[in-house]
């Protein structure tokens, strides 16, 4: 019989596999996990989107083999396990955790008003997955964070087809699902930005919908030219995918900002369209995606989070689909930087269509949570 102390110190178990078919991948994971452990009560499962139609069958097989009946997870363009990232290949990542059965609650796309805050006033942690097709995804995340009092982490399901399946005890899609952990489940989390500011934070002085017309009283395009050292029009046409708009997060003590794409430049009127609705009097800065800065920031963030956890039992890392091989030398290189800073911990995660930290949906970031 297991003791409370054993449950509280048992490290989570991790398995991963890549295979053309889901059956082989799940059987490889079952073999790696080994015999069932009755003290394990919660499972995390992330699959490449090639297995999206089989996610339910994968969870059924994992439940049968491990005895764990509560599972949370979703699909992404890639998955993370241990020191390995399977990016854009059929793969599966699994983690099983020994937690008291009453220390977490799964929710299946429930309305935010049915989620109650923790009773003792301490903010719990919630791991959530969001269907990006829902036009109110960002609002739902904020509402659930407010209603529960939880610090949310997680990401938006990433898939190239028409299915965006999630699991939270049952198979679901269309909204937000996941798990809320009781305050007694100690956790630490951190966010790493994938971009670096290339100029000062400016004030939007004229805007409509997602079009920024003026910054600090002059044309938005002139402000961008200033930050790019007077880049000519021919260079401005080549900045897609490298230069972005950053929207500083109000009251952030770490300088966080939401990164949004530049979706259009009006060279005649000097206007800039970005991938987010904006308002006058809000700050905006321009930033650039840079590998060296991303590597440095990732390692520093991981060390900060690790320093706040005495006994790491396991972790979840959610990274943007635009990171991995698009920002680092490779997806494996991203996870190696992370694990070198952490000292190798049981870890799973996925490459998402947007990342969740606290009560917001970010882009081009990585979100780490250690239990």
N, C-alpha and C positions, 0 to 999 in steps of 0.2 A: 504494500500500500504506500502511495506517495505521501509526503508531508508537505505542509504549506511552504516550508523553507525550500524544499526541492523544487516545487512549482515556481517559486520566486527567483530561483537562480539558474534554472535549466536554460541553456542556450538554444535558440531556435535552430531547426534543421533546414538545410537548403538543398535543392536538387534542380538540375537543369538539363535540357537535352535539345538537340536539333535533329530533325528527321523529316523526310518528305511527307510522311503521314502522321496524323495525331496519335494513332494507336501506339506506334513505336516510341514516340516521344514520351507519352505518359507512362509506358511500361519502363522505360529507362529511368524516369524520375522515381517511380515506385521502387525500383531496385536500389537506387542510390539512397533513398530514405531509410530503407531497412524495415525491420519489424515495427508494428504499431506500438505507440507509447500511450497508455491510457491517460497520462497527465496532459497530453496535447489536446487542446480544445478549439483552436482557431487555425485556419489555413489561409494563406495568401496565394493567389494564382494569377499569373500574367502570361498571355499567349500572343504570339505574332498573329496579325490579322488574317493570315492564311488559314488559321484554325478557328476563325470566328464562328463558323457554323457548327463546330464540334465542341464549343466551350462547355455546354451542358453535359455532354458525354464525358468530357475530361474530368469535370468536377465529380460526376457520379463514380467514375473509376477511382479517383483519388480518395473519395469518402469511403469506398468499399475497402481499399487497401490500407488506409491509415486509421480508420475509425473516427476521423475528424468529420463532423457533420456541418460545421459552420465555416463557410468559405466566403472570401471577398476577393474581387479582382476584376479584370477587364482585358481588352486586347489593345495592342499598340503596334507601331511600325517595327519596334524592336523590344527585346526584353533583357533584363539585367539579372544576373545571379552570381554571387560570390565576387570573383575578379573578372568575370566574363560578361561581355555584351554580345548578344546575337542580334545584329541590326539587319533588318530587311531580309530575314531568312526564316523559314518555318521552324519555330522553336517554342519552348515552354519553360517557364521559371516558376518554382514552387517553394514555399516556406511554411513550415508547421511550427506552431507556438504553444508553449505550455503557459496558460493564463487561467486564473480562477474563472469558472463559468459565468459568474455574475459580474465580471469586470469589463464586459463589453456588450454592446447592443447593436445588432445589425438592423439597418433600415433599408427598405426597398422602395425608393422613390416616393417616400411619404411626404405629405405637406409639412412645411416648416412649422406650422402652428402646433403640430402634434409632438414635436420634439421638445422635451423639457430640459431646463438647465440643471446642472449638478446641484445636489442638495447642500453641500458644505461650502459652496462659494468658490472653490478652486476651479479654474477652467480646465475641462477635460480636453483631450486630443481626439480629433475625428479624422479618419482616413476615408476620403470620398472620391468617387469616380463620376464623371459627368458626361452626358451625351451631348456632343457639340452641335447636334442638329437643333437642339432646343434653343429658341431665340432668347429665352430668359435665363440662360445658363449662369451668367455672372450674377444676376439678381438672386437666383436660387441659392447660390453659394453664400452670398452676403446674408440672406434671410436665415439660412440654417445656422450660420455662425452666430448671428444675433440671438436667435431663439434658444439655441442650446448653450450659449456661452462658451462654445468650444473653439479651440484653435485648430482650424482645418488644414489638412495637407492632402495632396493627391494630384489628380490630373484629369484631363479630358481624353476620353477614348479616342484612339486614332485608328482609322480603317479606311481602305480605299474602295470598299464596296458600299452596299446599302444597309449593312447590319453593323450595329454599334453595341454589341451585347456587353452586359455587366453581370456580375454575380454578387449577391449579398444575401446569402442564405437560399435565395431562389434566383433563377435567371430573370433578367429585367433589362429594360432600356428606356430611353425617352426622357430621362431626367437625371436626378442625383441619387446615388445610392452609396452605401458604405457601412462603416462601423464607428460608433462613438465609444471611446474607452473611458472607464471610470477614472476619477482623479487619482486613485491609488495606483494606476498603471503609470509609472514614471516614464517620461519621454522628453526628448529634446529635439528641436528642429531648427533648420537653417535654410536660407535661400542664397543661391549664387547667381549673379547676373552674367549674361553672356556677352554684354556690350560694355563699352567705355565711353563716357561723355567726351565730346570733342569741342564743347563750347559751354558757355554759361547757361544757367537756367534763365529763360526769358519769360515775359508775361504776354499771353495772348491778348491783343487789344482789339482784334476784329476777327470773327469767325462765324460760320454758319454750318450746322450739321457736322460733317467731318472735314470741312475745308477751312484751313487756317489762312486768313488773308493778310493779317498784320501781326508782327511780334515787336513789342516795345515801340509801337507807333510807326514802324516802317514795314515794307513788304516782307512777307515771310521768306520769300526766295532770296532776298538780299541778306537776311540774317543767316540763312543756310550758306550762302556764298562766303560770308565773313568767316564762319566756322570752318569752312573748307579752304580757307586761304585764297578766296577769290576765284574759285573754280569756274572755268568758262562753261558755256551751255553744253558743249560737246562732252565734257566730263560729267555734268549733272545727269546726262542721259544714261550714264553707266553705273550709277550708284545703287541701283536696285539690288537688294540682298546684302549690302554692306553698310549702308547708312540708314538709320531709323529715327523715329520720333520717340522721345522718352517723356512720359508723363509722371512727374514726381508724386509719390504717395504722401498724402497729407499726414502730418504728425509722425512720420517715420524717423526713428532715431538712428537709422543705419543708412539713410540716403537712398532707399529703395525707389525704383521707378518702374512703371509699366512700359514695356517696349512695344511699339506698334509700327507696322510697315508704312513706308511712304508709298501710297498707291497711285499718286498722280502729281505731276508738276505742270503748272500753267506758266510757261516761260514769258508770255506776253503780259499777263496781269500780275505776275509775281505771287501766285497763290500755290499752296501745297495741300494736297488731300492726303489724309492719314487714315489708317484702319481703325478709327474710333471716333465717336462723336465728341466734340470739344465745345468749351464755353469760354467766353471772354473772361479775363481776369484770372484764368488758371495758368500755372507755370508750364513751360515746355522746354525741353532741351534736345539737342541732336546728339546721337551717339553712333558709334561704329562697332561692328562685330570684329573682335580681335582675338586670335588664338592665344597669344602670350598672356594677355590680361585675363582671359577666361581660365587658363590653367592656374594662374596665380590665385585668382579669386576662389576657384573651386577648392584648392588645397587649404587656403586660409579658412574658408567656411567650415570645411570638414574638421579641421583641428579645433575650431571654436566649439562646435557641437560636441565633439568627442570629449572635450575637457569638462563638459557639464554632466557626463554620465559616468558613474564609477564602474558599474558592471554592465557592459553592453551585451545584451542577449540577442539582439537582431535589429535589422533596420530595413527601411524602404527608401529607395531613391527613384524619383520621377524626373526625367530629363526631357527637354523639348526635342521634337523630331528634327529641328534645325541645328541641334547640337550634335553629339556623336561624331560621325565622320565628316560632317559639314563644318564643324568648328575646331575639333581636335584632330590629331594625326589619324586617329581611328576611334571607333566606339570603345574598343578595348582600352585604348590609351586614356580615355576619359575615366573609365572605372578604375584603372590602375592608379591614376592620380588620387582619386577618392580613397581607395583602399590603402594606399601608402600612408595617407594622412591619418586614417582611422586605425591602422594596425591590423587590418584584415578582420572583418566582422561578418557574421551571417547576414546576407543582404539580398533582396530581390527588388525588382522595379520594372518600369517600362518607359518607352519613348512615347510621349503624349502629344496631343494636339493643343496643349495649353497646360500650364502648371498652376496648382492651387497652393497658396500660402496664406494662412490666417483667414481672411474673408474676401480674397481677390483672386482673379484669374490673371496669371502672368503669361509672358511669352519669352522664348529664348533663355529660359532659366533652368536651374536644377534645384529640386527641393529634397532635402535629406531629413529623415526622421529616424532617430535611434531610440529603441526601447531598452 
